[in-house]
Amino acid sequence: MCLRRLLQSSQLQRAWRAAFLKHVQGRRPGARRWTHSGGGPYRAVIFDMGGVLLPSPGSVATGPLELLQFDHGQSNPTYYVKLANHQLVLRKKPPGTLLPSAHAVEREFRIMKALANAGVPVPKVLDLCEDSSVIGTPFYLMEYCPGLIYKDPSLPGLEPSQRQAIYTAMNRVLCKIHSVDLKAAGLEDYGKHGDYVARQVQTWIKQYRASETSTIPAMERLIEWLPLHLPRQQRTTVVHGDFRLDNLLFHPETAEVVAVLDWELSTLGDPLADVAYNCLAHYLPSGFPIQPGLSDCDLTELGIPTAEDYFRMYCLHMGIPPTENWNFYVAFSFFRIAAILQGVYKRSLTGQASSATAKQTGKLTEFMSNLAWDFAIKEGFRVFKEMPATKPLTRSLHTWCLLRTPGTRSYVTSTDSSPAYASKEALIFSPEGLPPRVRELYQRLKEFMERHVYPAEPELQRHQTSAERWTPSPLVEDLKEKAKAEGLWNLFLPLETDPEKKYGAGLTNMEYAHLCEVMGTSLYAPEIFNCSAPDTGNMELLVRYGTEEQKARWLIPLLEGKARSCFAMTEPQVASSDATNIESSIREEDGFYVISGHKWWITGILDPRCQLCVFMGKTDPHAPRHQQQSILLVPMDTPGIKIIRPLTVYGLEDAPGGHGEVLFEQVRVPKENMVLGPGRGFEIAQGRLGPGRIHHCMRLIGCSERALALMKARVKSRVAFGKPLVEQGTVLADIALSRVEIEQARLLVLKAAHVMDVAGNKAAALDIAMIKMVAPSMASRVIDRAIQVFGAAGLSSNYPLAQFFTGARALRFADGPDEVHRAAVAKMELKHRS
Ligand SMILES: Cc1cc2nc3c(=O)[nH]c(=O)nc-3n(C[C@H](O)[C@H](O)[C@H](O)COP(=O)(O)OP(=O)(O)OC[C@H]3O[C@@H](n4cnc5c(N)ncnc54)[C@H](O)[C@@H]3O)c2cc1C
């Protein structure tokens, strides 16, 4: 008698159904919970049915029935069943209404049976029961295989050679699956032949749409992009569909795969989709909640192949040439995961998901879709590079700064070339190459600077040193209104953060770099165009991570220029260049967060318009190092915020915003003011400081250009020892050096911005660190040379040079000390370039 019949029959069936229904349908009275202490992969839920007669093939046994649900996996509930000495695994569909074609346990049963015969290591399947009346849904039984599952892809505790062997074994078994003869295995009709990826893209778009709960911009972009970039040539093999390390059971002593598990998504299709999917962990961070990754691990040290090496290993085993559109496959794989997670999330909302963590899991959809989009951009870039150049690049290679009329502080960048052609994929290093809309914005911005900003500088400077300096200048407010009316407003928000141009002008980072440089020529300009730090970083943070309520309360007034904000991280008692040192505490109390801490150098906190403090502190000092910090939105009128004093930079106060030293004493903040969630502070700060920090670099180019323009005008008109200063060799050398250094830094700024646009902020990490290392020092040197040729006047407030110098010098700390950027560059250099 087969096991199913036994399970369905007599005493056993009654007892089995009673216990199982209690568990599966959530009716648990009488069920005894048991905590499993052996560290195995199952959750501790057990039903003791002592004294039941139990079947075994060909015999009848007496003993307890144990039922444990495996903790692994989000989809088909899987149970360990012990009948006396017999150990089985039962896998069933989840209850409730299911998405079309999902959870097909019948197909799992079929493929495993066929693959076992073809020599692929899979658990031996015993029987399939399609009758839902037995335990509520169809299910099947298979033999229990003992073995090890490695949940962490970094394989902690193993030697590098063991890790290498495990990855090789995984690669081999994948090759084995992809080499199964479909005809001989009777699997020719297991799926459609050809166009697998195209069909998959449509399937997952449909699945995603069926479980969509809100609009995710990256998903929308991918839904348009993927069908346009499908791979042309595809082989058809068995594909597992969820092939990853933790779906493999390894021999406890050797690096041998004893069973490949979880065939729910298997079909016939393009095997490269399996390989790319198998490498996803390589692109996820080690602390990633649902699946630990490897992106921040030193793979060479661990002995684990990189994703690219792993792919090459696969090609070598299979005897195929490596494909060029690898990034497409990775983008598609992340998209598919995002769609799956969205399904899990939706089911968690309707109470159907099989895992307790499903709700949290589903929220990662957005993260996964952003990763997918990063790879789509990389793939787009590769395709673009392969396209034949259609038009010659006729842009000038030189940028000159001129003082049009001596005595006025105007600065222009001009080229002597004919109009240039631009492509959105090209690195545009001169404003003439910008697309027409942006070039027109650039022109208007420059005209505004000439008409309104430079002429206002003397008055704005006077205000900054007057008794009313801690009150915002009415002239600034007036100029803000004018800039807003001319559409020169919120230009900073990158297209990639705000793809629907809901909040900003929709410029790419590179386009903005040209405009931001112009703003950098005047210390007062960024605020006038609502593009000044720290508001820009805070606004981007709110766009990226804020809830709708947080956006309504804080983002909108900031975007309108009605409010200002500050970012409070640095603390006097700890080395704050290492943000993990931050000590201020954030603890939960009566439904509130209560913060205590001492901060300093908080730019903008003294401004009476400052309504929001973005506060970084520790919620859990015992969590892993990068998960201790959280970010809270603190209204500035909350009791307990005490500004001790304004700090000065070389004696300058930078009123009205200033840089404050502040005490936070038992400051109570509603819980909904937490950004993203406890422990996410470090992650958010990285996101906030990445693009925002290079805005400083963009501005420093403008500031250096203006210093050089002033220097050139000065040396032509100033005579010493019988000739103009410009005829002195040292002065000529200083001018030449300054021009060269500005050009070098500008190219690096533009390159960093460009890489951020085409490959994402993460891929641009090296370029971002390099420019942060270069720009402030370069500007300090150029401005210092200008000060030198001005004589003592250069240090006075007659010219903007002294303030420029102070600003550039401070930025060698304010954006993180030079040494930290140098260390980051060196680390990446050593890691990635042999
Ligand atoms: C004008 C200005 C505005 C600022 N605005 C803000 C703000 O709005 N909000 C805010 O939170 N903070 C702000 N800061 C603070 C700024 O972010 C910190 O000063 C900076 O992060 C460095 O921290 P620290 O001063 O504690 O220096 P520390 O961390 O004590 O570092 C001191 C020095 O140690 C050396 N050092 C550190 N790490 C390394 C390394 N890895 N290798 C070699 N040497 C190293 C460097 O020489 C460094 O300068 C501002 C600072 C200035 C000057």
The ligand as an SDF file (V2000), in Angstrom:
LIG
                    3D

 53 58  0  0  0  0  0  0  0  0999 V2000
   32.4480   73.8860    8.1530 C   0  0  0  0  0  0  0  0  0  0  0  0
   32.0310   72.5460    8.6400 C   0  0  0  0  0  0  0  0  0  0  0  0
   30.7020   72.1750    8.5330 C   0  0  0  0  0  0  0  0  0  0  0  0
   30.2880   70.9370    9.0130 C   0  0  0  0  0  0  0  0  0  0  0  0
   28.9450   70.6080    8.9570 N   0  0  0  0  0  0  0  0  0  0  0  0
   28.5200   69.4530    9.5380 C   0  0  0  0  0  0  0  0  0  0  0  0
   27.1180   69.1480    9.6060 C   0  0  0  0  0  0  0  0  0  0  0  0
   26.2700   69.8970    9.0980 O   0  0  0  0  0  0  0  0  0  0  0  0
   26.7200   68.0350   10.2620 N   0  0  0  0  0  0  0  0  0  0  0  0
   27.6210   67.1960   10.8360 C   0  0  0  0  0  0  0  0  0  0  0  0
   27.2080   66.1850   11.4100 O   0  0  0  0  0  0  0  0  0  0  0  0
   28.9700   67.4330   10.7780 N   0  0  0  0  0  0  0  0  0  0  0  0
   29.4280   68.5540   10.1590 C   0  0  0  0  0  0  0  0  0  0  0  0
   30.7700   68.8440   10.1270 N   0  0  0  0  0  0  0  0  0  0  0  0
   31.7060   67.9500   10.7900 C   0  0  0  0  0  0  0  0  0  0  0  0
   32.4670   67.0580    9.8480 C   0  0  0  0  0  0  0  0  0  0  0  0
   31.6110   66.1580    9.2110 O   0  0  0  0  0  0  0  0  0  0  0  0
   33.5270   66.3480   10.6980 C   0  0  0  0  0  0  0  0  0  0  0  0
   34.4290   67.3440   11.1140 O   0  0  0  0  0  0  0  0  0  0  0  0
   34.2400   65.2880    9.9500 C   0  0  0  0  0  0  0  0  0  0  0  0
   33.3840   64.1770    9.7020 O   0  0  0  0  0  0  0  0  0  0  0  0
   35.4670   64.7870   10.7180 C   0  0  0  0  0  0  0  0  0  0  0  0
   35.1290   64.3700   12.0030 O   0  0  0  0  0  0  0  0  0  0  0  0
   35.9420   64.9400   13.2590 P   0  0  0  0  0  0  0  0  0  0  0  0
   35.9640   66.4110   13.1730 O   0  0  0  0  0  0  0  0  0  0  0  0
   35.3680   64.3050   14.4580 O   0  0  0  0  0  0  0  0  0  0  0  0
   37.4200   64.4520   12.9970 O   0  0  0  0  0  0  0  0  0  0  0  0
   38.0740   63.0820   13.5130 P   0  0  0  0  0  0  0  0  0  0  0  0
   37.1860   61.9580   13.1440 O   0  0  0  0  0  0  0  0  0  0  0  0
   38.4440   63.2500   14.9200 O   0  0  0  0  0  0  0  0  0  0  0  0
   39.3450   63.0150   12.6050 O   0  0  0  0  0  0  0  0  0  0  0  0
   40.4720   63.8610   12.8750 C   0  0  0  0  0  0  0  0  0  0  0  0
   41.5590   63.5960   11.8900 C   0  0  0  0  0  0  0  0  0  0  0  0
   41.9770   62.2530   11.9910 O   0  0  0  0  0  0  0  0  0  0  0  0
   42.5490   61.8400   10.7700 C   0  0  0  0  0  0  0  0  0  0  0  0
   41.9080   60.6280   10.2970 N   0  0  0  0  0  0  0  0  0  0  0  0
   40.6380   60.2150   10.4730 C   0  0  0  0  0  0  0  0  0  0  0  0
   40.4140   59.0620    9.8360 N   0  0  0  0  0  0  0  0  0  0  0  0
   41.5650   58.7260    9.2350 C   0  0  0  0  0  0  0  0  0  0  0  0
   41.9770   57.6420    8.4100 C   0  0  0  0  0  0  0  0  0  0  0  0
   41.1250   56.6570    8.0630 N   0  0  0  0  0  0  0  0  0  0  0  0
   43.2630   57.6390    7.9680 N   0  0  0  0  0  0  0  0  0  0  0  0
   44.1330   58.6100    8.3160 C   0  0  0  0  0  0  0  0  0  0  0  0
   43.7890   59.6580    9.0780 N   0  0  0  0  0  0  0  0  0  0  0  0
   42.5290   59.7120    9.5330 C   0  0  0  0  0  0  0  0  0  0  0  0
   42.2940   62.9710    9.7790 C   0  0  0  0  0  0  0  0  0  0  0  0
   43.4290   63.7910    9.6540 O   0  0  0  0  0  0  0  0  0  0  0  0
   41.1680   63.7240   10.4500 C   0  0  0  0  0  0  0  0  0  0  0  0
   41.1040   65.0710   10.0220 O   0  0  0  0  0  0  0  0  0  0  0  0
   31.2280   70.0590    9.6090 C   0  0  0  0  0  0  0  0  0  0  0  0
   32.5780   70.4220    9.6940 C   0  0  0  0  0  0  0  0  0  0  0  0
   32.9830   71.6530    9.2110 C   0  0  0  0  0  0  0  0  0  0  0  0
   34.4180   72.0450    9.3270 C   0  0  0  0  0  0  0  0  0  0  0  0
  1  2  1  0
  2  3  1  0
  2 52  2  0
  3  4  2  0
  4  5  1  0
  4 50  1  0
  5  6  2  0
  6  7  1  0
  6 13  1  0
  7  8  2  0
  7  9  1  0
  9 10  1  0
 10 11  2  0
 10 12  1  0
 12 13  2  0
 13 14  1  0
 14 15  1  0
 14 50  1  0
 15 16  1  0
 16 17  1  0
 16 18  1  0
 18 19  1  0
 18 20  1  0
 20 21  1  0
 20 22  1  0
 22 23  1  0
 23 24  1  0
 24 25  2  0
 24 26  1  0
 24 27  1  0
 27 28  1  0
 28 29  2  0
 28 30  1  0
 28 31  1  0
 31 32  1  0
 32 33  1  0
 33 34  1  0
 33 48  1  0
 34 35  1  0
 35 36  1  0
 35 46  1  0
 36 37  1  0
 36 45  1  0
 37 38  2  0
 38 39  1  0
 39 40  1  0
 39 45  2  0
 40 41  1  0
 40 42  2  0
 42 43  1  0
 43 44  2  0
 44 45  1  0
 46 47  1  0
 46 48  1  0
 48 49  1  0
 50 51  2  0
 51 52  1  0
 52 53  1  0
M  END
$$$$
